[in-house]
Amino acid sequence: MKTNTISALALAAAMAAQMGPQALRAQETSTMAEDAEAPFESENDPFIWLEEARSVPALSWVRSENERVDQTLGEDPRFAELKAEALAILDSEDRIPYVSFTPHGLMNFWQDANNPKGVLRLTTLDSYRTDDPQWETVLDIDRLAREEGREWVFAGFNCLPPEGNRCMVGLSDGGKDANEMREFDVATRQFVDGGFRLPESQGGVSWIDEDTLLVSRDFGEGTLTESLYPYTTRLWKRGTAIEDAPEIFRGEPSDVSAGAILLRDSTGTVQARAAYRGLSFHERAYYLQQGEEWTRLDMPEKSGLFGIVDGHVLFSTDVPWTVGGTTFPADSIVAADLAEWKADPNGAAKSLVWAPAERQTKQGASITANSMFVNLLDNVRGQVLKFDYEDGEWTSRRVALPDNATVGVAASDNESDRIMYSVTDFLTPSTLYYSDGSGAPEVLKTSPARFSAEGMKVEQFEAISKDGTRIPYFVVKPEGMTMDGTTPTLLSGYGGFQVPRLPGYLGTTGKLWLERGGAYVLGNMRGGGEFGPEWHQTAIRENKQRTWDDFIAIAEDLVKRGITSPQHLGIQGGSQGGLLVGTAFTQRPDLYNAAIVQIPLFDMLRYHEIGRGASWIGEYGDPRIAEQRAWIEPYSPYQKLTQDTDFPTPFYITSTADDRTHPAHGRKAAARMSAQGQAYYYYEDMTGGHSGGVDNDQRAKLLALQHVYLMQQLMDEGGGYDEE
């Protein structure tokens, strides 16, 4: 059995988790205050100048805000200890070095105190089994950054199968999503002199052969969508200029993105050339190249190509799909004979591979030479199913891994049956399992404990949302916790883009927060992916308020159960989760005493104009359309920051280098609160992009600042900011 998945098709929202945050005395900014209550049309927004990410006035404002945080939170006596504890965990030499299988050995990207920007390195399986593997450096990002005087962040390796010698290396300047790409020779450990090289852009490349690439990038005027992603693909031959490369596929400027891709089997053989148009963030049109023509595939727009498996092409669908009188349920995996599909893509017979049971959903697939492995969630608990096509039918069995944990495939080898699994939960350090395919998985590596979990307990509860829906959430309780409402509690969540938030070892949160008597809560609101596509689709666009209602319901339930009280309850989220926190503390300011608003969306009446915001219209709607603006306007947090409301003191955290969720959202929110004389904190990481600091020292600083904030707001006597 041969398999291959098409992970390049997945557009997923990511978020930073387990980071915590306190407040500045609001400065009086007379030039801003004059217009603070003006109508929020674009031309009347007094803070629109902060949307220029790197303008001199904006960066001057940022540095001033950062200095205030450093002089307040950074001067708290607990800051240095918290940062040291976080850095010790982040830089620990005994953490699991997760790897990928390559033809050259096991490859790992590693950051520590000696390699703050990171090193790409190789070892053998035999050496990896030991407590002290011997590593060979492939690419040293710190050295490259020093030599070139750039703030390089490693942005991935894309290699030509099956040998994997020629690779395109992504290098991001300061952590942006956009990256420069250069050809690298793994055998010589050198960039190829005169090789393929692409300037900074969004988009990617696919190897056709050693001398040919498919390239979807910014080729200049008329090649980027409204969302600022590429929508054309060119075929680039070695020795020619990219400007002369012929265009082979073109989407539409109104698409989110578009491009051509290759469908390979596990031997690395290209079986087909496909293309997609992102009609919205959640909807795509797919095409198959037949000769010189592109045939549009007759499949739901909320479905996708899932991979090639032992002579079959697989599909995944987020909605029911009826083919030839048979209806395949949402979230199922569907197969067609590969040869038949290539000859007649819309006429080929389809069959069911897998369909979810109640409260189940798949989370993706991985491959070995002879099997496919699908990660599942079952009531937010993980399991892995092994699939084989034998004697004309699909069979599956559950892999023997621990129950009641978050499990998944950590690495798989499509040239053999070698596979690794990760297993974790809130209180148990991560464990790495390995199998060569001949027996049950065995423990390969275990991470040491980073905090004392003795006496701590994990419980799962359900809150009743505004419309009666039961919303599950996890509570991690510190030892000796009493249900009298006095426990400092951090509630985190996401609730968007069909992305699940799952139990995982709390590590720094355990050390910095739980050990000091705090409780941690993880909510699984609608809009996320914890229970499949419907759980997501029921809380988007005109129904997005359901996500905010679910989060508020969890907070109310925590208070009702006596787990905490508004004085001791803080909330935290990043990206879509930052919007979640923004809606929560503006809709129910009485319910919280701390709000960590990380890399947020916030001005939802203008988000489509800021950075790549237009790409998310499929999730939220388009505020330029009156009917859809009516969905968004009631919850847009920026417009809810009114002078006469007593808000909890929020801590906004953004990144200058974030070219996905623009720092303007957090900047403008902080500036508006400042102009209104309201208390807040604002800190902007000058590098690091959407995922946080570029090195562990900066990540540790961000963690320490956030946990000082939480302690001041939720643990200290008086419960936070003192107006006097």
C-alpha positions as CSV (number, residue, x, y, z in Angstrom):
1,M,0.0,0.0,0.0
2,K,1.4,3.4,-0.9
3,T,0.1,6.7,0.5
4,N,0.7,10.4,0.4
5,T,-1.2,13.3,1.8
6,I,-1.5,16.8,0.4
7,S,-0.8,19.0,3.4
8,A,0.0,22.0,1.2
9,L,-3.7,22.4,0.6
10,A,-4.6,23.1,4.3
11,L,-5.0,26.7,5.3
12,A,-5.2,26.7,9.1
13,A,-5.3,29.4,11.7
14,A,-2.7,29.2,14.3
15,M,-2.4,30.6,17.7
16,A,0.0,31.0,20.5
17,A,-1.1,29.1,23.6
18,Q,-0.1,28.9,27.3
19,M,1.1,32.5,27.4
20,G,0.0,34.6,30.2
21,P,0.1,38.8,30.9
22,Q,-0.9,43.8,33.6
23,A,-1.9,47.5,33.2
24,L,-0.5,50.9,32.6
25,R,-1.9,54.1,34.0
26,A,-3.5,55.5,30.9
27,Q,-1.6,58.5,29.6
28,E,-3.5,61.6,28.6
29,T,-3.0,62.1,24.9
30,S,-4.7,65.3,24.1
31,T,-4.2,65.0,20.3
32,M,-6.0,61.7,20.3
33,A,-8.6,62.5,22.9
34,E,-10.3,65.2,20.9
35,D,-11.7,62.7,18.4
36,A,-12.0,59.7,20.7
37,E,-15.8,59.6,20.5
38,A,-16.0,60.4,16.8
39,P,-18.0,58.0,14.5
40,F,-15.9,55.1,13.4
41,E,-15.9,55.5,9.7
42,S,-12.4,55.1,8.3
43,E,-11.9,58.8,7.6
44,N,-12.9,59.7,11.2
45,D,-10.8,57.2,13.0
46,P,-8.2,59.3,14.9
47,F,-5.9,56.3,15.2
48,I,-5.7,55.1,11.6
49,W,-2.1,56.3,11.4
50,L,-1.2,53.3,13.6
51,E,-2.1,51.0,10.7
52,E,1.2,51.9,9.1
53,A,3.2,49.0,10.6
54,R,6.7,50.6,10.3
55,S,6.1,54.3,10.0
56,V,8.3,56.5,12.2
57,P,5.4,57.9,14.2
58,A,3.9,54.5,14.8
59,L,7.1,52.9,15.9
60,S,7.9,55.9,18.1
61,W,4.5,55.3,19.8
62,V,5.3,51.5,20.1
63,R,8.7,52.1,21.7
64,S,7.1,54.5,24.3
65,E,4.4,51.9,25.2
66,N,7.0,49.1,25.4
67,E,9.1,51.3,27.7
68,R,6.2,51.8,30.0
69,V,5.6,48.0,30.3
70,D,9.3,47.4,30.9
71,Q,9.2,50.1,33.7
72,T,6.1,48.7,35.3
73,L,5.6,45.0,34.8
74,G,9.3,44.5,34.1
75,E,10.2,46.1,37.4
76,D,7.9,43.9,39.4
77,P,10.1,41.9,41.8
78,R,8.7,38.6,40.4
79,F,9.6,39.4,36.8
80,A,13.2,38.2,36.9
81,E,12.3,34.9,38.6
82,L,9.4,34.2,36.2
83,K,11.6,34.9,33.2
84,A,14.4,32.7,34.5
85,E,11.9,29.8,35.1
86,A,10.4,30.1,31.7
87,L,13.7,30.4,29.9
88,A,15.0,27.3,31.8
89,I,12.1,25.3,30.4
90,L,12.4,26.7,26.8
91,D,16.1,26.2,26.7
92,S,16.2,22.8,28.5
93,E,18.5,20.4,26.8
94,D,16.5,17.4,28.0
95,R,13.3,18.3,26.1
96,I,12.2,15.9,23.3
97,P,13.9,16.9,20.0
98,Y,11.0,16.1,17.6
99,V,12.2,14.9,14.2
100,S,11.1,14.1,10.7
101,F,12.1,11.1,8.7
102,T,14.3,12.0,5.7
103,P,16.5,9.9,3.3
104,H,19.5,11.4,5.1
105,G,18.4,10.4,8.6
106,L,16.2,12.0,11.3
107,M,16.1,15.8,11.0
108,N,15.4,18.2,13.8
109,F,15.2,22.0,14.2
110,W,16.6,23.1,17.5
111,Q,16.7,26.3,19.5
112,D,18.5,26.8,22.8
113,A,20.8,29.2,24.6
114,N,23.7,28.5,22.3
115,N,21.5,28.5,19.2
116,P,18.8,31.2,19.8
117,K,17.8,31.4,16.1
118,G,18.2,27.6,15.6
119,V,20.1,24.9,13.9
120,L,18.8,22.3,11.4
121,R,20.5,19.0,12.2
122,L,20.6,15.3,11.5
123,T,21.1,12.1,13.4
124,T,20.5,8.4,13.0
125,L,17.7,6.4,14.6
126,D,20.2,4.4,16.6
127,S,21.8,7.5,18.0
128,Y,18.4,9.1,18.6
129,R,17.4,6.2,20.8
130,T,20.1,7.2,23.2
131,D,19.9,9.9,25.9
132,D,22.6,11.9,24.2
133,P,22.1,11.7,20.4
134,Q,25.0,12.8,18.2
135,W,23.9,15.5,15.8
136,E,25.4,16.8,12.5
137,T,24.6,20.4,11.6
138,V,22.9,20.9,8.2
139,L,22.2,24.6,8.4
140,D,23.0,27.1,11.2
141,I,20.5,29.9,11.2
142,D,22.4,31.9,13.8
143,R,25.6,31.8,11.7
144,L,23.7,32.8,8.6
145,A,22.1,35.7,10.3
146,R,25.4,37.0,11.6
147,E,27.1,36.6,8.2
148,E,24.3,38.4,6.4
149,G,23.3,40.9,9.1
150,R,19.7,39.8,9.0
151,E,17.1,38.8,11.6
152,W,16.6,35.4,9.9
153,V,13.9,33.1,11.2
154,F,13.8,29.5,9.7
155,A,10.6,29.1,7.7
156,G,10.8,25.5,6.5
157,F,12.5,23.0,4.1
158,N,10.8,21.8,0.9
159,C,12.8,19.0,-0.7
160,L,12.6,17.1,-4.0
161,P,11.5,13.5,-3.4
162,P,12.5,10.8,-3.2
163,E,16.2,11.5,-2.7
164,G,15.6,14.8,-0.9
165,N,19.0,16.3,-1.8
166,R,17.8,19.5,-3.4
167,C,15.6,21.7,-1.1
168,M,14.1,25.2,-1.1
169,V,14.8,26.8,2.3
170,G,12.5,29.5,3.6
171,L,14.0,32.4,5.5
172,S,11.7,35.0,7.2
173,D,13.0,38.4,8.1
174,G,12.0,38.9,11.7
175,G,9.3,36.2,11.7
176,K,7.0,37.4,9.0
177,D,4.8,34.9,7.1
178,A,6.4,36.2,3.9
179,N,9.8,34.6,3.3
180,E,12.7,34.5,0.9
181,M,13.5,31.1,-0.6
182,R,16.9,29.7,-1.6
183,E,18.0,26.4,-3.1
184,F,20.0,24.3,-0.7
185,D,22.1,21.1,-1.3
186,V,21.8,18.8,1.7
187,A,24.7,16.6,0.6
188,T,27.2,19.6,0.5
189,R,25.4,21.5,3.3
190,Q,25.6,24.6,1.2
191,F,23.3,26.9,-0.7
192,V,23.5,26.2,-4.4
193,D,25.7,28.8,-6.2
194,G,23.5,30.3,-8.9
195,G,20.6,28.1,-7.9
196,F,16.9,28.9,-7.6
197,R,16.3,31.9,-5.5
198,L,13.1,33.9,-4.8
199,P,12.7,37.3,-3.1
200,E,10.4,37.8,-0.1
201,S,6.8,36.9,-0.8
202,Q,3.9,34.9,0.4
203,G,3.3,31.7,-1.5
204,G,5.3,28.5,-2.1
205,V,7.0,26.3,-4.5
206,S,6.8,22.6,-5.6
207,W,9.6,20.6,-7.2
208,I,8.7,18.9,-10.5
209,D,12.2,17.6,-11.0
210,E,15.8,18.8,-10.2
211,D,15.6,21.5,-12.8
212,T,11.9,22.6,-12.6
213,L,9.7,24.3,-10.0
214,L,6.1,25.2,-9.8
215,V,6.1,28.7,-8.2
216,S,3.1,30.6,-6.7
217,R,4.5,33.9,-5.5
218,D,4.1,37.7,-5.9
219,F,5.1,38.3,-9.5
220,G,4.3,42.0,-9.4
221,E,1.2,44.0,-10.4
222,G,-1.9,41.9,-11.0
223,T,-0.7,38.7,-9.3
224,L,-1.9,39.2,-5.7
225,T,-5.5,38.8,-4.5
226,E,-7.4,41.4,-2.4
227,S,-6.1,39.3,0.6
228,L,-2.5,39.8,-0.6
229,Y,-1.9,36.2,-1.5
230,P,-0.7,34.9,-4.9
231,Y,-3.2,33.7,-7.4
232,T,-1.0,32.7,-10.3
233,T,1.5,29.8,-10.8
234,R,4.4,29.7,-13.1
235,L,6.6,26.8,-14.3
236,W,10.2,27.9,-13.7
237,K,13.1,26.1,-15.5
238,R,16.7,26.3,-14.2
239,G,18.8,28.8,-16.0
240,T,15.9,31.0,-17.0
241,A,14.6,34.2,-15.4
242,I,11.5,33.9,-13.2
243,E,10.1,36.8,-15.2
244,D,10.2,34.7,-18.3
245,A,8.6,31.6,-16.7
246,P,5.3,30.7,-18.4
247,E,2.1,31.0,-16.4
248,I,0.3,27.7,-16.2
249,F,-2.6,28.6,-13.9
250,R,-4.5,31.7,-12.9
251,G,-7.2,32.2,-10.3
252,E,-9.2,35.4,-9.8
253,P,-8.2,38.6,-7.9
254,S,-11.3,38.1,-5.8
255,D,-10.0,34.7,-4.6
256,V,-8.3,34.4,-1.2
257,S,-5.4,32.6,-2.9
258,A,-5.0,30.2,-5.9
259,G,-2.3,28.0,-7.2
260,A,-1.2,24.7,-8.9
261,I,0.1,21.7,-6.9
262,L,1.5,18.3,-7.6
263,L,-0.1,15.0,-6.4
264,R,2.6,12.5,-5.6
265,D,2.4,9.0,-4.4
266,S,4.7,7.8,-1.6
267,T,7.5,6.9,-4.1
268,G,7.7,10.6,-5.0
269,T,6.2,9.9,-8.4
270,V,3.9,12.8,-9.7
271,Q,0.6,11.2,-10.4
272,A,-1.3,14.3,-11.4
273,R,-1.2,18.1,-11.5
274,A,-4.0,19.8,-9.7
275,A,-4.9,23.4,-8.9
276,Y,-7.2,25.2,-6.5
277,R,-9.0,28.6,-6.1
278,G,-9.7,29.7,-2.6
279,L,-13.2,31.2,-3.1
280,S,-13.2,32.1,0.6
281,F,-11.2,30.9,3.6
282,H,-13.4,27.8,3.8
283,E,-14.5,27.2,0.2
284,R,-12.4,26.1,-2.7
285,A,-12.8,25.1,-6.3
286,Y,-10.4,22.3,-7.5
287,Y,-9.1,21.5,-11.0
288,L,-7.3,18.6,-12.6
289,Q,-4.9,19.2,-15.5
290,Q,-5.8,17.0,-18.5
291,G,-3.4,17.8,-21.4
292,E,-3.3,21.6,-21.6
293,E,-6.8,22.0,-20.1
294,W,-7.9,22.4,-16.5
295,T,-11.0,20.5,-15.6
296,R,-13.0,21.8,-12.7
297,L,-13.8,18.9,-10.3
298,D,-17.4,18.3,-9.4
299,M,-17.1,18.3,-5.6
300,P,-18.4,20.5,-2.8
301,E,-16.7,23.8,-2.3
302,K,-16.2,22.8,1.4
303,S,-14.2,19.7,0.5
304,G,-10.6,19.0,-0.5
305,L,-8.1,16.5,-1.9
306,F,-6.8,14.4,0.9
307,G,-4.1,12.4,-0.8
308,I,-3.1,9.4,-2.9
309,V,-3.4,6.0,-1.2
310,D,-2.5,2.7,-2.8
311,G,-3.9,3.5,-6.2
312,H,-6.7,5.6,-4.9
313,V,-7.2,9.4,-4.7
314,L,-8.8,10.4,-1.4
315,F,-11.1,13.3,-0.6
316,S,-12.2,14.9,2.6
317,T,-15.6,16.8,2.8
318,D,-16.9,19.2,5.4
319,V,-20.5,18.9,4.2
320,P,-22.6,16.0,3.0
321,W,-21.6,15.0,-0.6
322,T,-24.0,13.1,-2.9
323,V,-22.4,11.1,-5.7
324,G,-24.4,8.7,-7.9
325,G,-27.2,8.4,-5.4
326,T,-24.9,7.8,-2.4
327,T,-24.5,10.6,0.2
328,F,-21.3,10.7,2.1
329,P,-21.6,12.4,5.5
330,A,-19.8,15.5,6.5
331,D,-16.2,15.0,7.8
332,S,-15.9,11.7,6.0
333,I,-13.0,10.4,3.8
334,V,-14.0,9.3,0.3
335,A,-12.0,7.4,-2.3
336,A,-11.9,6.9,-6.1
337,D,-9.7,4.7,-8.2
338,L,-6.7,6.8,-9.2
339,A,-6.5,5.7,-12.8
340,E,-10.2,6.0,-13.3
341,W,-10.2,9.4,-11.7
342,K,-7.4,10.7,-13.9
343,A,-9.2,9.6,-17.0
344,D,-12.6,10.9,-16.0
345,P,-12.4,12.9,-12.8
346,N,-16.1,13.7,-12.5
347,G,-17.3,10.3,-13.6
348,A,-15.2,8.1,-11.5
349,A,-17.0,6.0,-8.9
350,K,-16.6,7.1,-5.2
351,S,-16.6,4.9,-2.1
352,L,-16.6,5.6,1.6
353,V,-13.3,5.1,3.5
354,W,-14.4,6.4,6.9
355,A,-17.2,8.4,8.5
356,P,-17.2,9.9,12.0
357,A,-19.3,8.7,14.9
358,E,-21.1,11.2,17.2
359,R,-18.7,13.7,18.7
360,Q,-15.8,12.4,16.5
361,T,-13.8,14.3,14.0
362,K,-10.6,13.7,12.0
363,Q,-7.6,16.0,12.4
364,G,-5.5,15.0,9.4
365,A,-3.5,12.1,8.1
366,S,0.0,10.8,7.9
367,I,1.7,8.0,5.9
368,T,4.1,5.1,5.9
369,A,5.0,2.9,3.0
370,N,2.1,0.5,3.6
371,S,-0.5,2.3,5.7
372,M,-2.3,5.5,6.3
373,F,-2.8,6.9,9.8
374,V,-5.7,9.3,10.7
375,N,-5.7,11.4,13.8
376,L,-9.2,11.5,15.4
377,L,-10.8,13.4,18.2
378,D,-13.4,11.6,20.2
379,N,-15.1,14.0,22.6
380,V,-11.9,16.1,22.6
381,R,-9.8,13.0,23.4
382,G,-7.3,11.7,20.8
383,Q,-6.8,8.4,19.0
384,V,-5.1,7.3,15.9
385,L,-6.6,4.9,13.3
386,K,-4.5,2.8,10.9
387,F,-6.0,2.3,7.5
388,D,-5.2,-0.3,4.9
389,Y,-6.7,-1.2,1.5
390,E,-6.7,-5.0,1.3
391,D,-8.7,-7.5,-0.8
392,G,-10.7,-4.7,-2.4
393,E,-11.9,-3.0,0.8
394,W,-10.8,-0.5,3.4
395,T,-10.0,-1.7,6.8
396,S,-9.0,0.2,9.9
397,R,-8.0,-0.5,13.5
398,R,-7.1,1.7,16.4
399,V,-3.4,2.1,17.3
400,A,-2.6,1.0,20.9
401,L,-1.9,4.3,22.5
402,P,-3.0,5.7,25.9
403,D,-6.6,6.7,26.4
404,N,-7.8,10.1,27.7
405,A,-4.9,12.0,26.2
406,T,-4.1,14.1,23.2
407,V,-2.4,11.8,20.7
408,G,-1.1,12.2,17.2
409,V,1.4,11.2,14.6
410,A,4.7,13.0,15.3
411,A,6.6,11.6,12.3
412,S,6.1,9.0,9.6
413,D,8.4,7.5,6.9
414,N,6.8,6.9,3.5
415,E,9.8,4.7,2.5
416,S,9.3,2.2,5.3
417,D,6.7,1.5,8.0
418,R,8.5,3.6,10.7
419,I,6.3,5.9,12.6
420,M,6.3,8.0,15.8
421,Y,3.4,9.1,17.9
422,S,3.2,11.9,20.5
423,V,1.0,11.5,23.6
424,T,0.3,14.3,26.1
425,D,-2.2,15.8,28.5
426,F,-2.3,18.8,30.8
427,L,-0.3,17.3,33.7
428,T,1.7,14.5,32.1
429,P,4.9,15.3,30.3
430,S,4.9,14.5,26.6
431,T,5.9,11.0,25.5
432,L,7.2,9.9,22.1
433,Y,6.3,6.4,20.9
434,Y,7.9,4.6,18.0
435,S,7.0,1.6,15.9
436,D,8.8,0.0,12.9
437,G,5.4,-1.4,11.8
438,S,6.0,-4.9,13.1
439,G,4.6,-4.4,16.6
440,A,2.8,-2.2,19.0
441,P,4.3,1.3,19.7
442,E,7.0,1.5,22.3
443,V,8.1,4.5,24.4
444,L,11.1,6.1,22.7
445,K,11.5,9.4,24.7
446,T,9.8,11.1,27.6
447,S,10.0,14.7,28.5
448,P,10.9,15.4,32.2
449,A,8.3,17.1,34.3
450,R,8.6,20.9,34.3
451,F,6.4,21.6,37.3
452,S,5.1,19.7,40.3
453,A,1.6,18.3,39.5
454,E,1.2,16.5,42.8
455,G,-2.3,16.9,44.0
456,M,-3.5,18.7,40.9
457,K,-6.6,17.4,39.1
458,V,-8.2,17.8,35.6
459,E,-12.0,17.8,35.3
460,Q,-14.3,18.3,32.3
461,F,-17.5,20.3,32.7
462,E,-20.2,21.7,30.5
463,A,-21.7,25.2,30.4
464,I,-25.1,26.0,28.9
465,S,-24.8,28.7,26.3
466,K,-27.4,31.4,25.6
467,D,-29.2,29.2,23.0
468,G,-29.1,26.1,25.3
469,T,-26.2,24.3,23.6
470,R,-23.9,22.4,26.0
471,I,-20.3,23.7,25.8
472,P,-17.5,21.6,27.2
473,Y,-14.5,22.9,29.0
474,F,-11.5,21.6,31.0
475,V,-10.4,22.8,34.4
476,V,-6.9,22.1,35.8
477,K,-7.2,22.6,39.5
478,P,-4.2,23.3,41.8
479,E,-3.6,21.3,44.9
480,G,-5.8,22.3,47.8
481,M,-8.2,24.4,45.7
482,T,-11.5,25.2,47.5
483,M,-14.7,26.0,45.6
484,D,-15.3,29.3,47.3
485,G,-14.6,31.6,44.4
486,T,-11.2,32.8,45.5
487,T,-9.0,30.8,43.1
488,P,-7.1,33.0,40.6
489,T,-8.2,31.4,37.3
490,L,-7.0,31.8,33.7
491,L,-9.6,31.0,31.0
492,S,-8.2,30.4,27.5
493,G,-9.9,29.6,24.2
494,Y,-10.0,30.1,20.4
495,G,-13.3,29.2,18.8
496,G,-12.7,29.8,15.1
497,F,-11.6,28.5,11.7
498,Q,-12.4,24.9,12.7
499,V,-9.2,24.8,14.8
500,P,-9.5,22.7,18.0
501,R,-7.9,23.6,21.3
502,L,-6.8,20.3,22.9
503,P,-5.3,19.3,26.2
504,G,-1.5,19.5,26.2
505,Y,1.2,19.5,28.8
506,L,1.1,22.9,30.4
507,G,4.9,23.2,30.9
508,T,5.5,26.9,31.5
509,T,1.9,27.6,32.5
510,G,2.3,24.9,35.1
511,K,5.5,26.3,36.5
512,L,4.6,30.0,36.4
513,W,0.9,29.8,37.2
514,L,-0.4,26.4,38.6
515,E,2.5,26.0,41.1
516,R,1.6,29.5,42.4
517,G,-2.0,28.5,43.1
518,G,-3.7,29.5,39.9
519,A,-6.2,27.4,38.0
520,Y,-6.2,26.9,34.2
521,V,-9.4,26.5,32.1
522,L,-9.6,25.6,28.4
523,G,-12.9,26.2,26.6
524,N,-14.1,24.3,23.5
525,M,-16.5,26.8,22.0
526,R,-18.4,26.5,18.8
527,G,-16.5,27.9,15.8
528,G,-13.5,25.6,16.7
529,G,-12.9,22.1,15.4
530,E,-13.3,20.0,18.5
531,F,-16.4,18.2,17.2
532,G,-16.0,18.5,13.4
533,P,-17.2,20.8,10.6
534,E,-20.7,21.4,12.0
535,W,-19.3,22.6,15.3
536,H,-17.4,25.2,13.3
537,Q,-20.0,26.1,10.7
538,T,-22.8,26.7,13.3
539,A,-20.8,29.7,14.6
540,I,-19.5,31.6,11.7
541,R,-20.6,34.7,9.8
542,E,-24.2,35.7,10.9
543,N,-23.9,33.3,13.8
544,K,-20.4,34.3,15.1
545,Q,-21.9,35.7,18.2
546,R,-22.5,32.1,19.3
547,T,-18.8,31.7,19.9
548,W,-18.7,34.8,22.1
549,D,-21.8,33.6,24.0
550,D,-20.2,30.2,24.6
551,F,-17.1,31.7,26.1
552,I,-19.2,34.0,28.3
553,A,-21.2,31.0,29.4
554,I,-18.1,29.1,30.5
555,A,-17.0,32.2,32.5
556,E,-20.4,32.4,34.2
557,D,-20.3,28.6,34.9
558,L,-16.9,29.0,36.6
559,V,-18.4,31.6,38.9
560,K,-21.6,29.6,39.5
561,R,-19.6,26.5,40.5
562,G,-17.4,28.5,42.9
563,I,-14.3,27.8,41.0
564,T,-13.5,31.5,40.8
565,S,-15.2,34.9,40.9
566,P,-15.0,38.0,38.6
567,Q,-12.3,39.5,40.8
568,H,-10.1,36.5,40.2
569,L,-11.0,35.6,36.7
570,G,-8.7,36.4,33.7
571,I,-9.1,35.5,30.1
572,Q,-6.5,34.9,27.4
573,G,-6.4,34.2,23.6
574,G,-4.4,35.0,20.5
575,S,-5.3,35.9,16.9
576,Q,-9.0,34.8,16.6
577,G,-8.6,34.1,20.3
578,G,-7.6,37.7,20.7
579,L,-10.9,38.7,19.1
580,L,-12.6,36.3,21.4
581,V,-11.1,38.0,24.5
582,G,-11.9,41.4,23.1
583,T,-15.6,40.6,22.6
584,A,-15.7,39.0,26.1
585,F,-14.4,41.9,28.1
586,T,-16.3,44.5,26.0
587,Q,-19.6,42.6,26.2
588,R,-19.3,41.6,29.9
589,P,-16.7,43.8,31.5
590,D,-18.2,42.9,34.9
591,L,-17.2,39.3,34.5
592,Y,-13.4,39.5,34.4
593,N,-10.5,41.3,36.1
594,A,-7.8,40.5,33.5
595,A,-7.8,40.2,29.7
596,I,-4.7,39.1,27.7
597,V,-5.4,40.2,24.1
598,Q,-2.7,38.6,22.0
599,I,-2.0,39.4,18.3
600,P,-5.7,40.2,18.0
601,L,-8.3,41.1,15.5
602,F,-10.2,44.0,17.0
603,D,-11.5,46.6,14.6
604,M,-13.9,44.3,12.8
605,L,-15.5,47.1,10.8
606,R,-12.2,47.7,9.1
607,Y,-10.4,44.4,9.4
608,H,-10.7,43.7,5.6
609,E,-8.6,46.8,5.0
610,I,-5.9,45.9,7.5
611,G,-3.1,43.5,6.4
612,R,-4.5,40.2,5.1
613,G,-7.8,40.6,6.8
614,A,-9.9,40.2,3.6
615,S,-8.9,36.5,3.6
616,W,-11.2,35.9,6.7
617,I,-14.4,37.2,5.2
618,G,-15.5,33.6,4.9
619,E,-15.4,33.4,8.7
620,Y,-16.8,36.7,9.7
621,G,-18.5,38.4,6.8
622,D,-17.8,41.5,4.8
623,P,-18.5,44.8,6.7
624,R,-18.8,46.6,3.3
625,I,-22.1,44.9,2.7
626,A,-24.9,46.4,4.8
627,E,-26.5,43.0,5.7
628,Q,-23.2,41.5,6.8
629,R,-22.1,44.7,8.6
630,A,-25.2,44.2,10.7
631,W,-23.8,40.8,11.9
632,I,-20.4,42.3,12.8
633,E,-21.1,45.8,14.2
634,P,-22.8,44.6,17.4
635,Y,-19.7,42.7,18.6
636,S,-16.7,44.6,17.0
637,P,-14.6,45.3,20.2
638,Y,-12.8,48.4,18.9
639,Q,-16.1,50.3,18.6
640,K,-17.2,49.1,22.0
641,L,-14.3,50.8,23.8
642,T,-16.4,53.7,25.1
643,Q,-15.4,56.2,27.7
644,D,-18.2,55.6,30.1
645,T,-17.6,51.8,30.6
646,D,-15.5,50.5,33.4
647,F,-13.4,47.8,31.7
648,P,-11.0,45.4,33.3
649,T,-7.5,46.5,32.6
650,P,-6.4,44.6,29.4
651,F,-3.0,43.7,28.3
652,Y,-2.6,44.0,24.5
653,I,0.3,42.1,22.9
654,T,1.2,42.3,19.2
655,S,4.2,42.0,16.9
656,T,5.6,44.5,14.4
657,A,6.6,41.6,12.1
658,D,3.1,40.0,12.1
659,D,2.0,40.2,8.5
660,R,-1.0,38.0,9.1
661,T,-2.8,39.7,12.0
662,H,-1.6,43.3,11.8
663,P,-0.5,45.0,15.0
664,A,-2.8,47.9,14.1
665,H,-5.7,46.1,15.8
666,G,-4.0,46.1,19.2
667,R,-2.3,49.4,18.7
668,K,-5.6,51.2,18.0
669,A,-7.4,49.6,20.9
670,A,-4.7,50.7,23.3
671,A,-4.5,54.2,21.8
672,R,-8.2,54.6,22.2
673,M,-8.2,53.6,25.8
674,S,-5.3,55.9,26.4
675,A,-7.2,58.8,24.9
676,Q,-10.1,58.1,27.1
677,G,-8.0,57.9,30.3
678,Q,-8.6,54.2,30.8
679,A,-6.0,51.8,32.2
680,Y,-4.3,49.2,29.9
681,Y,-1.0,47.7,29.0
682,Y,0.4,47.5,25.5
683,Y,3.5,45.6,24.4
684,E,4.7,45.1,20.8
685,D,7.3,42.5,20.0
686,M,9.5,44.2,17.4
687,T,10.3,40.8,15.8
688,G,8.7,37.4,16.0
689,G,5.8,37.5,13.7
690,H,2.4,35.8,14.3
691,S,3.9,33.1,16.5
692,G,5.7,35.2,19.1
693,G,9.4,35.9,19.8
694,V,12.1,34.8,17.4
695,D,14.2,33.2,20.2
696,N,13.6,31.7,23.6
697,D,14.9,34.7,25.5
698,Q,12.2,36.9,24.0
699,R,9.6,34.2,24.4
700,A,10.5,33.9,28.1
701,K,10.2,37.7,28.5
702,L,6.7,37.7,27.0
703,L,5.7,34.9,29.3
704,A,7.1,36.6,32.4
705,L,5.4,39.9,31.6
706,Q,2.1,38.2,31.1
707,H,2.3,36.2,34.3
708,V,3.3,39.2,36.3
709,Y,0.2,40.9,34.9
710,L,-2.0,37.9,35.9
711,M,-0.6,37.9,39.4
712,Q,-1.1,41.6,39.9
713,Q,-4.6,41.5,38.6
714,L,-5.9,38.2,40.0
715,M,-3.7,37.2,43.0
716,D,-2.5,40.4,44.6
717,E,-4.6,42.0,47.3
718,G,-6.8,44.7,45.8
719,G,-7.0,42.8,42.5
720,G,-5.1,44.9,40.1
721,Y,-4.6,48.4,38.9
722,D,-4.7,51.1,41.6
723,E,-6.1,54.5,40.3
724,E,-4.3,56.2,43.2
